[in-house]
Each structure stands twice: as structure tokens, then as C-alpha cells.
């Protein structure tokens, strides 16, 4: 056996023993030992992606849905650079990711050798850890080092502060398992590994029964005295809120959050990407979802706010909390600071579920006038907007109202996630609603959705804007290659409709340089990838098409054609009616 083949097999073996169930492989020569080793394993599902950027977002989506990394493998050069956008998102959103980038051997660097770039710390500070693996060699200590590095990489990627881990893998020819000794470059001996060596070093060769390094993670929790001080502040407040922002890691469990809401009387403002607006908590309540529109009309403010997850999608909510003058507790198990108005007063480094349960046990108070006012506004809001949503908002309202139970729903950035935030009514259905809110880009959204859908058997719905659809058309290739069922809703307002929210709307450069209408027809893209396609600008027809699509097999694209200017005006008018009424 050539030492490169052994190297690849040990990497694949250790990934599997560390709990990896799938890997995404981008074709290339330099990564051959890694690709072959993973592709030949029966216990690791593999996905071959031709486009590295789409591949990385696909792996990101699987990790969002499963909580486990789906390792990425690519060849050297710009292939690795194309992983970078997804790495940035995984870093900011705390999504586990393991990158295995094949590299040229050290002697070829800075030499002008083909497809050779500097891959050392290629992703900068966006990774939790980086390491260049040792060059393949039949040495027992090196093999143990290799296994340890891979085990630790998975453990770090899934730790208290989950995110990407980069392993750079230098390999020299021959790379193929069927290559003979003459395939080595002139003057470079082809290193083989004897059976005698493997038998003499069983720990290095076969590893342990489980991972080479078992990673045991604790859960951060408050000391009793600290919990009691926090509980006293909550209990003595005249009014308070629980705010759940977006998260791609486990948020407080529904039952713990329900107990906290019941014990404190605090309404729960649940971002659509928090994991709590849709699901059991929406029935146990009180979960609020219309706050983006009515908070400006709620003249009173809370004394205490307990916040979980990242900064909320809703700008009105962020501004309301900024100006409230309340004691705000940011709960973050990794000790990170995710509050860009810098108005929060306390950072609580603790596991969210444990903290919620502990506070629920220590607090007993009624809802109070402030809590009742918020819930009255919530009820009035949904009565007012039911059937009155702007057409783009109506699409998002209908998607979460009509999606099967259970289902995975991926929503794009820019206007779709904002419309979901404002018009996605809380529902008891088991909807896993995902979004790329770490860096909030519009690249790779389709691939992220398809990656998430590949991890579960339930229906997949992706709602993307037209620019997001354009940015990731290559990602559609995954549908046929991996036989995925999906309903892809493309809200097409012909350009950057979100820029209507900015003052630049009234400037002469707006149309050409900001809204940038493209005039693209997406039906040929659907035909290219073998997808069914339908187009409408009518809400009732959309509801019919959507129900038909989620109830059938295969993948379909439903394009909803909208006018961004009219929708912006309708949103503004509705917001004014809400404030006047509520």
C-alpha cells in the first residue's frame, strides 16, 4: 500500500469514528487519497459537488440541520479559496465544519508550480483552529499524530464555540491507489507501507475502537449565588421580556423556555430563526411574532430582558431594546458578545437550557401590566394583518402556514427573512426554519437549503430572492445528482428590492446602481437542471402551486413575480395602520 493511500484511509477512519456520517467531495487530483478513502467507506455517505462554493454551502446546510460537521474535501489552489464564503458564514453563525484541503508538498511552494497557492491559514481568523498535517510517512508516531489531529478537529468544530476547523493536507505524487512506483516524480522515492509495519504498530494502523481522542464537553452553568441574584432581579421587575434571536446551535429547550415564561410571566419574542416561533412552544405560549410591526406602538418598556441567541433579525426590536433602558442579560454559552447596539448590561456565560430551567425554579411572579400590554398588541396585530399582507409578505406567511408538519424551511436573506419575521405567524407545527444570518449573505442559499434537506426525510422548502437564486444557480445541480425532493420558492422582484429601505431610494443612482434590475428568466435554469417550473403573481394561485408541490415528489421551482416598489409602499402603509390601531 502506498503511504498516501494509508494516510487517506486513516483520515476517513478517524472521521467516521468521531461520528461523521457524511462528507462532501469536490473532484480534483491532489485530493485523490482523501476522496478515494471516503468514497469507499460504507459508513460515510458521500456527495460529489462540481462547484466548490456550492459544495461548501451544501455541507453548511447539513451541519445546520444535524448539528454535526459534514467534512469538505478539495484539491489545491483556488478550489480551497472557493470554500471561503461558507467558512465565513459557519464562523459567524457557529456552525460546525471540517475542511480538508489537499496541498502541494512544501518544496513546490513559492516556485511557480501549477495550481500551487499559499494555503497556510487560508481562512484567517474565521476558523476555530488550523493545522497543516504532517507529510505522509510510515512512522507510527506520525500516524498517531494524524489520528489525534482529526479527532480533535471534529471535537473542536462541535465544541462550546462551534465553527470551522481547517486541516491542510500536503501530498506528493503518486496520489492514486492503483499507481505504481514509477509514477513518483524523478528523484522522489515512492513510499510504500509493508504489512509488517502495520502489524507491528496496531494502535497507529487501526486506531481505537472509538475515536482516537474522546472529547467530553461540559455545560457552563451559574453558581447558585449568581443564579439567585439574577432571579431576584427578574422577580422584582415590573415587566420583562424573553427575547430569542437566531441560532444555529441548540437554543433553550422548548419545555425549559415554556417553564421560564410561565414562572416569570414574560412574553417570549421569538425570531423566526430561533427555533421557538414554530413548534410546541407556540402552543404552550406566550410566543410573540408580530413585534417587528407593533413595538413602536407599545409606549411602555420592560425593566428586565433575558436574551438568548444572536442579535434579532428585526431592526425595530433591536432599536426598542436599545432605547428601553432595561437591565439586559445576554445569555451565551461561549461567552460571545452578539449585541451591536451596545446597550445590554450583563453577559451571562451559561448553557441556555440549564439557565432557563434554573430561573423557572427560582422565580414566581405574575405577568404584570407590561406583559399584558404586549400580548394584547400581539393579538390585535394578527387580527389586523390577516389577509392584508403585502404580496411578498403574503408568500412568506403562506409558506409557514401551509408547510407540512414536520418540514425544513430555509429562507434567504434580504427581504424574505424580514418578511418572514413580520408575517410568519407562530404555529405549533414542527418546522425547522433555517437561514444564513451569521454573515447575512445571499450567496449559497440554495445549496445550504439542499444540504439541509439531504440530511432528513421530511419535506424541504426554500424561499429565495431572485438575486440569491442567481448567485447560486450552480447549486441546483445537487437536486438531480442526489435525488432530492424540494420546493424552491423564488420571490422575483427583479433586483435588489431591499434597497428601497434606504435613503438612496430617492437618489438618482438608485435604479441603475442599487436596485439593479436584471430581467432574468429563471425557467431555462429550471429546465437545465430538470426541475418542474411554474410562475404566478397571484396569491391564491401560489397557494395552490405550493400545496401541490410540497405534497408531491421531486423538485419544483415556483416563481412569484412581484413589484418591489409597490411592496415597499404597501409595507410602509401597513406599518402605519398597525401603529395607529395597536
C-alpha positions in Angstrom: 0.0 0.0 0.0 1.3 3.5 -0.9 1.6 5.7 2.2 -0.8 8.3 0.6 -3.5 5.7 0.5 -2.9 4.8 4.1 -3.0 8.5 5.0 -6.4 8.9 3.4 -7.7 5.8 4.9 -6.7 6.8 8.4 -8.3 10.3 8.0 -11.5 8.7 6.8 -11.4 6.1 9.6 -11.0 8.7 12.3 -13.7 10.9 10.9 -16.1 8.0 10.9 -15.1 7.0 14.5 -15.7 10.6 15.6 -19.3 10.4 14.5 -19.1 11.8 10.9 -21.9 10.4 8.8 -21.4 12.2 5.5 -18.8 14.1 3.6 -18.8 16.5 0.6 -16.1 15.8 -2.1 -15.2 18.3 -4.8 -13.4 16.5 -7.6 -9.6 17.1 -8.1 -6.3 15.3 -8.5 -4.3 16.4 -5.4 -7.1 15.2 -3.0 -7.3 11.7 -4.6 -6.2 9.8 -1.4 -8.8 11.5 0.7 -11.5 11.3 -1.9 -11.0 7.6 -2.6 -10.8 6.7 1.1 -14.1 8.4 1.9 -15.9 7.3 -1.2 -15.1 3.6 -0.5 -16.4 3.6 3.1 -19.9 2.2 3.6 -20.5 4.1 6.9 -19.9 7.6 5.4 -22.4 9.0 2.9 -20.6 11.0 0.2 -21.8 13.8 -2.0 -19.8 14.8 -5.1 -20.1 18.5 -6.0 -18.5 20.1 -9.1 -18.6 23.7 -7.7 -16.6 24.2 -4.5 -18.6 27.2 -3.4 -21.9 25.3 -3.7 -20.2 22.3 -2.1 -19.2 24.3 1.0 -22.7 25.7 1.4 -24.2 22.3 1.0 -22.1 21.0 3.8 -23.0 24.1 5.8 -26.7 23.2 5.4 -26.3 19.6 6.5 -24.5 20.8 9.6 -27.2 23.4 10.4 -29.8 20.6 10.2 -27.9 17.9 12.1 -25.6 19.8 14.4 -22.7 17.7 13.2 -20.0 18.6 10.7 -20.1 17.3 7.1 -16.3 17.4 6.2 -15.3 19.1 2.9 -12.5 17.8 0.7 -11.0 19.6 -2.2 -7.9 19.8 -4.4 -5.2 22.5 -4.1 -5.3 26.1 -5.4 -8.4 28.2 -5.9 -10.6 25.2 -5.1 -9.9 25.8 -1.4 -10.5 29.6 -1.8 -14.0 28.9 -3.1 -14.9 27.4 0.3 -14.2 30.7 2.0 -17.7 32.3 1.8 -19.3 29.3 3.6 -16.4 29.3 6.1 -17.2 32.9 7.0 -20.9 32.1 7.5 -20.1 29.0 9.6 -17.8 31.1 11.7 -20.3 33.9 12.4 -23.2 31.5 12.8 -21.3 29.0 14.9 -21.9 26.0 12.6 -19.6 23.0 12.8 -17.4 22.5 9.8 -14.3 20.5 9.0 -12.2 21.4 5.9 -9.6 19.1 4.4 -7.8 21.0 1.7 -5.2 19.0 -0.3 -2.0 20.9 -0.9 1.2 20.6 -2.9 4.3 19.4 -0.9 6.3 22.1 0.8 9.1 22.1 -1.8 6.7 23.3 -4.5 5.5 26.3 -2.7 6.7 29.7 -3.9 8.1 28.0 -7.0 5.5 28.9 -9.7 4.3 25.3 -9.7 1.0 24.7 -11.3 -2.1 25.0 -9.1 0.0 26.0 -6.1 -1.0 28.8 -3.8 -0.3 29.7 -0.2 -2.9 27.7 1.8 -1.4 28.3 5.2 -4.1 29.8 7.4 -6.0 30.4 4.2 -9.2 31.3 6.1 -7.5 33.6 8.6 -9.4 34.0 11.9 -12.6 32.6 10.6 -11.6 29.1 11.8 -11.6 27.8 15.4 -8.2 26.1 14.7 -5.9 25.5 11.8 -3.2 22.8 11.3 -1.1 21.6 8.4 -1.0 17.9 8.8 2.4 16.1 8.7 3.6 14.8 5.3 2.7 11.1 4.8 5.3 8.8 6.1 5.2 5.2 7.5 6.1 6.2 11.0 4.0 5.1 14.0 4.2 8.4 15.8 3.1 10.4 12.7 0.1 8.1 12.3 -0.9 8.6 15.9 -0.5 12.3 15.4 -2.7 12.2 12.3 -5.5 10.3 14.1 -5.2 12.7 17.1 -5.4 15.8 14.8 -8.6 14.5 13.0 -10.3 13.5 16.3 -9.5 16.9 17.8 -10.7 18.7 14.7 -14.2 17.2 15.0 -14.2 17.9 18.7 -13.3 21.5 18.3 -15.8 22.0 15.5 -18.6 20.8 17.7 -17.4 22.4 21.0 -18.9 25.1 23.2 -18.0 27.6 20.5 -18.7 25.5 17.3 -17.4 26.5 13.9 -15.0 25.7 11.1 -11.7 23.8 11.6 -9.1 23.8 8.8 -6.7 20.9 8.1 -4.4 21.4 5.3 -3.1 18.2 3.8 0.2 18.2 1.8 0.5 15.3 -0.5 3.1 14.4 -3.1 2.7 12.0 -6.1 1.8 9.3 -6.8 -1.7 10.0 -5.5 -3.8 7.2 -6.9 -4.0 3.8 -5.1 -3.5 2.0 -8.4 -0.4 3.9 -9.4 2.9 2.0 -9.5 6.3 3.1 -8.1 7.2 4.6 -11.5 4.5 7.2 -11.0 6.6 9.1 -8.5 8.4 12.3 -9.8 12.0 11.8 -10.8 14.2 11.6 -7.7 11.3 11.1 -5.3 11.0 7.5 -4.0 7.6 6.0 -4.0 7.0 5.2 -0.3 5.0 2.0 0.4 3.9 0.6 3.7 4.5 -3.0 4.4 2.2 -5.4 6.2 4.9 -6.0 8.7 4.9 -2.3 9.7 1.1 -2.3 10.1 1.2 -5.5 12.2 3.9 -4.1 14.4 2.0 -0.8 15.0 -1.6 -1.8 15.5 -2.6 1.4 17.5 -1.3 3.6 14.7 -2.6 1.5 11.9 -6.1 0.6 13.2 -6.6 3.1 15.9 -9.0 2.5 18.8 -12.5 1.0 18.8 -13.9 4.5 19.1 -12.4 7.9 18.3 -8.6 8.1 18.9 -9.4 11.0 21.3 -12.7 11.1 23.1 -13.9 14.7 23.6 -16.1 15.2 26.7 -17.8 18.5 26.8 -19.2 20.1 30.0 -22.0 22.6 30.1 -21.4 26.0 31.6 -23.8 26.9 34.5 -24.1 29.6 37.0 -23.1 29.2 40.7 -26.2 29.2 42.9 -25.4 32.7 44.3 -25.2 34.2 40.8 -28.4 32.4 39.8 -30.2 33.8 42.9 -29.1 37.4 42.1 -30.4 37.1 38.6 -33.6 35.5 39.8 -34.1 38.3 42.3 -33.7 40.9 39.5 -36.2 39.1 37.3 -38.7 38.6 40.2 -38.7 42.2 41.3 -39.2 43.7 37.8 -42.4 45.5 37.0 -42.3 44.0 33.5 -39.9 41.9 31.3 -39.3 40.1 28.1 -37.6 37.0 26.9 -36.0 37.5 23.5 -34.9 34.6 21.4 -32.7 35.6 18.5 -31.4 33.4 15.6 -29.4 30.4 16.4 -27.7 27.5 14.6 -26.9 25.6 17.8 -29.2 24.2 20.4 -31.3 27.1 22.0 -33.0 26.6 25.3 -35.3 23.6 25.1 -39.0 24.3 24.4 -40.0 22.9 27.8 -37.4 24.9 29.7 -38.4 28.1 27.9 -42.1 27.4 28.5 -41.4 26.9 32.2 -39.4 30.2 32.2 -42.2 32.1 30.5 -44.8 30.6 32.9 -42.8 31.4 36.0 -41.8 35.0 35.0 -44.9 36.0 33.1 -42.6 37.4 30.5 -43.8 37.2 26.9 -41.3 35.4 24.5 -40.4 37.4 21.4 -39.2 34.6 19.1 -37.2 35.3 16.0 -38.4 33.1 13.1 -34.9 31.6 13.1 -34.7 31.0 16.9 -36.2 27.5 16.8 -39.1 28.7 19.0 -41.6 30.6 16.9 -42.7 27.3 15.2 -43.1 24.2 17.4 -44.5 23.2 20.7 -43.8 26.5 22.5 -46.1 28.3 20.1 -48.9 26.3 21.6 -47.8 26.5 25.2 -47.1 30.2 24.8 -47.0 33.0 25.1 -44.8 33.3 21.9 -45.0 36.6 20.0 -44.1 37.0 16.3 -45.6 40.3 15.3 -43.4 42.6 17.4 -41.4 43.9 14.4 -44.6 45.9 13.4 -46.2 46.8 16.7 -43.3 47.6 19.1 -43.2 51.3 18.1 -46.8 51.5 19.3 -46.0 49.9 22.7 -45.2 53.1 24.7 -44.1 51.3 27.9 -40.8 49.4 28.2 -39.6 46.5 30.2 -37.3 46.6 33.3 -35.6 43.3 32.5 -34.8 41.5 29.3 -33.4 38.0 29.1 -31.8 37.3 25.7 -30.8 34.0 24.1 -29.2 33.5 20.7 -27.8 36.1 18.2 -29.0 39.6 17.6 -32.6 39.6 16.4 -33.4 40.0 12.7 -35.9 42.7 13.5 -34.4 46.2 13.4 -37.4 47.7 15.3 -36.9 45.2 18.0 -33.1 46.0 18.2 -33.9 49.7 18.4 -36.6 49.1 21.0 -34.2 47.2 23.2 -31.5 49.8 22.7 -33.8 52.6 23.9 -35.6 50.7 26.7 -33.1 51.5 29.5 -33.7 48.0 30.8 -31.4 45.6 32.5 -30.5 43.2 29.7 -28.9 39.8 30.2 -27.2 38.3 27.2 -27.0 34.5 27.7 -24.2 32.9 25.7 -22.6 29.6 26.5 -19.4 30.6 24.6 -19.2 34.0 26.2 -19.5 35.8 22.9 -20.9 39.3 22.5 -23.7 39.4 19.9 -25.4 42.8 20.5 -24.3 45.6 18.2 -26.2 48.4 19.8 -24.0 48.0 23.0 -27.0 48.7 25.2 -27.0 45.3 27.0 -25.9 45.4 30.7 -24.9 41.8 31.6 -23.2 38.9 29.9 -24.2 35.6 31.3 -21.9 32.7 30.3 -24.1 29.7 30.8 -26.0 27.0 28.9 -29.3 28.4 27.9 -31.5 25.4 28.8 -29.9 25.0 32.2 -30.3 28.7 32.9 -33.9 28.8 31.8 -34.8 25.8 33.9 -32.9 27.2 36.9 -34.6 30.6 36.7 -38.0 28.9 36.3 -37.4 27.0 39.6 -36.3 30.2 41.4 -38.9 32.7 40.2 -42.7 33.0 40.8 -44.4 36.2 39.7 -47.5 37.2 37.6 -47.4 38.7 34.2 -47.9 42.3 35.1 -49.3 45.2 33.2 -46.5 45.4 30.7 -46.7 41.7 29.8 -50.5 42.0 29.3 -50.0 45.0 27.0 -47.5 43.2 24.8 -49.9 40.2 24.4 -52.8 42.5 23.7 -50.7 44.1 20.9 -49.8 40.7 19.6 -53.4 39.6 19.3 -54.5 42.8 17.7 -51.7 42.7 15.2 -52.6 39.3 13.8 -56.2 40.2 13.5 -55.3 43.4 11.6 -52.8 41.9 9.1 -54.6 38.6 8.4 -55.1 38.7 4.6 -53.7 42.2 4.4 -50.0 41.3 3.9 -48.1 42.9 1.0 -47.8 40.3 -1.8 -44.1 39.4 -0.9 -45.0 39.1 2.8 -48.0 37.0 1.9 -45.7 34.4 0.2 -43.8 34.0 3.5 -46.9 34.0 5.6 -48.4 31.2 3.4 -45.2 29.2 3.3 -45.0 28.8 7.1 -48.8 28.4 7.4 -49.1 25.7 4.7 -45.8 23.9 5.1 -46.2 20.2 6.1 -45.7 19.2 9.7 -42.8 18.4 10.0 -40.7 20.2 7.4 -37.4 22.0 6.9 -37.8 25.6 5.7 -34.7 27.6 4.5 -35.3 31.3 4.0 -33.0 33.7 2.1 -31.5 37.0 3.4 -32.6 40.5 2.3 -36.4 40.8 2.1 -37.5 37.2 2.5 -36.2 36.8 6.1 -37.6 40.2 7.0 -41.0 39.4 5.6 -40.9 36.1 7.5 -40.1 37.9 10.7 -43.0 40.3 10.3 -45.6 38.0 8.7 -44.7 34.5 9.9 -47.3 33.8 12.5 -46.3 31.4 15.3 -47.5 27.9 14.7 -47.4 24.7 16.7 -46.1 22.7 13.7 -42.6 21.2 13.8 -40.9 23.5 11.4 -37.1 23.7 11.4 -36.7 27.2 10.0 -33.1 28.0 8.9 -31.3 31.0 7.5 -27.7 32.2 6.9 -27.8 35.0 9.4 -24.2 34.7 10.6 -22.8 37.0 7.8 -26.2 37.5 6.2 -25.0 37.0 2.6 -27.2 36.0 -0.3 -24.6 33.6 -1.8 -25.1 29.8 -1.4 -28.6 30.0 0.0 -30.0 27.3 -2.4 -27.1 25.0 -1.7 -27.5 25.5 2.1 -31.1 24.5 1.8 -30.4 21.4 -0.3 -27.7 20.4 2.1 -30.2 20.7 5.0 -32.8 18.7 3.0 -30.3 15.9 2.3 -29.9 15.2 6.0 -33.6 14.5 6.8 -36.5 12.6 5.2 -39.1 15.4 5.8 -40.2 17.9 3.1 -37.8 20.8 2.2 -38.9 24.3 1.3 -36.5 27.0 0.3 -37.6 30.6 -0.1 -35.1 32.7 -2.0 -35.0 36.1 -3.6 -34.2 36.4 -7.3 -30.6 37.7 -6.7 -30.0 34.8 -4.3 -31.3 32.4 -6.9 -29.0 34.0 -9.5 -26.0 33.8 -7.2 -26.3 30.0 -6.6 -27.8 28.6 -9.8 -24.9 26.1 -9.8 -26.3 24.7 -6.5 -29.4 23.3 -8.4 -27.2 20.5 -9.8 -27.4 18.8 -6.4 -31.1 18.1 -6.9 -30.7 15.6 -9.6 -27.3 14.2 -8.5 -28.6 13.3 -5.1 -32.3 12.7 -5.9 -33.6 15.4 -3.6 -37.2 16.5 -3.1 -37.6 20.2 -2.7 -40.0 23.1 -3.2 -38.0 26.2 -4.2 -39.9 29.4 -4.0 -38.3 32.3 -5.8 -39.7 35.7 -5.0 -38.7 37.7 -8.1 -38.9 41.4 -7.8 -36.3 41.9 -10.5 -33.4 43.3 -8.4 -32.3 44.5 -5.0 -35.7 45.3 -3.5 -34.2 45.7 0.0 -32.5 48.9 -1.1 -36.0 50.6 -1.0 -35.5 50.6 2.8 -32.5 53.0 2.5 -32.4 56.8 1.8 -30.6 56.0 -1.5 -34.1 55.2 -2.9 -34.6 58.9 -3.5 -31.2 59.4 -5.2 -30.8 59.4 -9.0 -28.3 56.5 -8.9 -30.9 54.2 -7.2 -32.3 52.3 -10.2 -29.1 51.5 -12.1 -26.6 51.0 -9.3 -28.6 49.7 -6.3 -31.9 48.1 -7.3 -30.1 46.9 -10.5 -32.9 45.2 -12.4 -31.6 42.1 -14.2 -34.6 41.0 -16.4 -33.6 37.3 -16.0 -36.0 34.5 -16.8 -35.4 31.6 -14.4 -37.4 29.0 -16.3 -34.4 28.0 -18.5 -32.3 27.4 -15.4 -35.0 25.0 -14.1 -35.1 23.2 -17.5 -31.3 22.9 -17.5 -31.4 21.1 -14.1 -34.5 19.0 -14.9 -36.8 20.8 -12.5 -40.5 21.5 -12.8 -41.3 25.2 -13.1 -44.3 27.4 -12.5 -44.8 31.2 -12.4 -47.5 33.3 -10.9 -48.2 36.8 -9.5 -51.5 35.8 -7.8 -51.6 34.7 -4.1 -54.4 32.2 -4.5 -52.6 30.5 -7.4 -49.4 30.5 -5.4 -51.1 28.7 -2.5 -52.4 26.1 -5.0 -49.0 25.6 -6.5 -47.3 25.4 -3.2 -49.7 22.9 -1.7 -49.3 20.7 -4.9 -45.5 20.9 -4.8 -45.0 20.1 -1.1 -47.4 17.2 -1.5 -45.6 15.6 -4.4 -42.2 14.0 -5.1 -39.4 15.6 -6.9 -38.2 19.2 -7.0 -40.1 22.2 -8.3 -39.4 25.9 -8.6 -42.3 28.3 -8.0 -41.5 31.8 -9.2 -43.7 34.5 -7.6 -43.4 37.7 -9.6 -43.6 40.9 -7.5 -43.1 44.6 -7.8 -40.5 45.7 -5.2 -41.6 49.4 -5.2 -45.2 48.6 -4.7 -44.4 46.1 -2.0 -42.3 48.6 -0.2 -45.1 51.2 -0.2 -47.6 48.5 1.0 -45.3 47.5 3.9 -44.9 51.2 4.9 -48.7 51.8 4.7 -49.5 48.7 6.7 -46.9 49.6 9.4 -48.6 53.0 9.8 -52.0 51.3 10.2 -50.6 48.9 12.8 -49.2 51.7 14.8 -52.4 53.7 14.6 -54.5 50.7 15.6 -52.4 48.9 18.1 
